[in-house]
Amino acid sequence: MGLTHVQFALLVDLWWFDSQGVRPSQRELAEHATVDVMMTSQVVRVLEVKGLLGREDDPADMRKKVLVITDEGRRLAERAAGVVEKVDREFFKVAGEHNALIDVLEQLAGVN
């Protein structure tokens, strides 16, 4: 899909923020994705060059920039998330429906 793991993580997190009607700052995106702020800065630049996101002035604070996912970024994030979910299901299906590891991972993720 033309994304590194970190690019995928940041793009999908930005897609999630967008679905919530939130335009995060670069720092807020880094914190949410648990990615180093400096690495986030570098990756955001790459995603911007690829046309997957943009930066805009924050209407509440003109000194601050917020990140905005583009239509192309939204489509790619949705497609990539679907592929990753499918791969996860395939990978973990060998563990069976009720597996202690899966149960713990779901608990940690807040699924159950």
C-alpha positions as CSV (number, residue, x, y, z in Angstrom):
1,M,0.0,0.0,0.0
2,G,3.1,2.2,-0.1
3,L,3.1,2.9,3.7
4,T,5.6,2.1,6.4
5,H,4.3,0.8,9.7
6,V,4.6,4.2,11.3
7,Q,3.1,6.0,8.3
8,F,0.1,3.5,8.6
9,A,-0.2,4.1,12.3
10,L,-0.3,7.9,12.1
11,L,-2.5,8.0,9.0
12,V,-5.1,5.6,10.6
13,D,-5.0,7.6,13.9
14,L,-5.6,10.8,11.9
15,W,-8.4,9.1,10.1
16,W,-9.9,8.1,13.5
17,F,-9.6,11.7,14.8
18,D,-11.3,12.9,11.6
19,S,-14.2,10.5,12.2
20,Q,-14.6,12.1,15.6
21,G,-14.7,15.6,14.1
22,V,-11.3,16.4,15.7
23,R,-8.3,18.1,14.0
24,P,-5.3,17.2,16.1
25,S,-2.0,19.0,16.4
26,Q,1.0,17.1,15.5
27,R,1.8,16.5,19.2
28,E,-1.7,15.3,19.9
29,L,-1.4,12.8,17.0
30,A,2.0,11.6,18.3
31,E,0.6,11.1,21.8
32,H,-2.5,9.3,20.6
33,A,-0.4,7.0,18.4
34,T,2.3,6.6,21.0
35,V,4.9,7.6,18.5
36,D,7.9,9.8,19.3
37,V,7.2,13.5,18.5
38,M,10.3,13.9,16.3
39,M,9.5,10.8,14.3
40,T,6.0,12.0,14.0
41,S,7.2,15.3,12.6
42,Q,9.3,13.5,9.9
43,V,6.5,11.1,9.0
44,V,3.9,13.9,8.8
45,R,6.1,15.7,6.3
46,V,6.3,12.5,4.1
47,L,2.5,12.0,4.4
48,E,2.0,15.6,3.4
49,V,4.2,15.3,0.4
50,K,2.2,12.1,-0.6
51,G,-1.0,14.2,-0.5
52,L,-2.5,12.2,2.4
53,L,-2.8,15.0,4.9
54,G,-2.4,18.7,5.2
55,R,-1.8,21.4,7.8
56,E,-4.1,24.2,8.6
57,D,-4.2,27.1,11.1
58,D,-6.2,26.2,14.2
59,P,-9.3,28.4,14.2
60,A,-9.0,28.6,18.0
61,D,-5.3,29.5,18.1
62,M,-3.7,31.0,15.0
63,R,-0.2,30.2,16.3
64,K,-1.1,26.5,16.2
65,K,-1.3,24.2,13.2
66,V,-3.7,21.2,13.0
67,L,-3.6,18.2,10.8
68,V,-6.3,17.4,8.3
69,I,-6.6,14.2,6.4
70,T,-7.3,14.5,2.6
71,D,-9.9,12.5,0.7
72,E,-7.0,10.4,-0.7
73,G,-5.6,9.9,2.8
74,R,-9.1,8.9,4.1
75,R,-9.5,6.3,1.3
76,L,-6.0,4.8,1.8
77,A,-6.4,4.7,5.6
78,E,-9.8,2.9,5.3
79,R,-8.3,0.4,2.7
80,A,-5.1,-0.2,4.7
81,A,-7.0,-0.7,8.0
82,G,-9.2,-3.3,6.3
83,V,-6.2,-5.2,5.0
84,V,-4.5,-5.1,8.4
85,E,-7.7,-6.3,10.1
86,K,-8.0,-9.2,7.6
87,V,-4.4,-10.2,8.2
88,D,-4.8,-10.1,11.9
89,R,-7.9,-12.3,11.7
90,E,-6.1,-14.8,9.5
91,F,-3.0,-14.8,11.7
92,F,-4.9,-15.3,15.0
93,K,-7.5,-17.7,13.8
94,V,-5.1,-20.6,14.3
95,A,-5.4,-19.8,18.0
96,G,-9.1,-20.7,18.0
97,E,-12.0,-18.6,19.0
98,H,-11.3,-18.9,22.8
99,N,-7.6,-18.5,23.5
100,A,-6.0,-17.0,26.6
101,L,-3.7,-14.8,24.6
102,I,-6.5,-13.4,22.5
103,D,-8.7,-12.9,25.6
104,V,-5.9,-10.9,27.3
105,L,-5.2,-8.8,24.2
106,E,-8.9,-8.0,23.8
107,Q,-9.1,-7.0,27.5
108,L,-6.1,-4.7,27.1
109,A,-7.7,-3.2,24.0
110,G,-11.0,-2.7,25.9
111,V,-12.9,-4.9,23.5
112,N,-14.6,-7.0,26.2
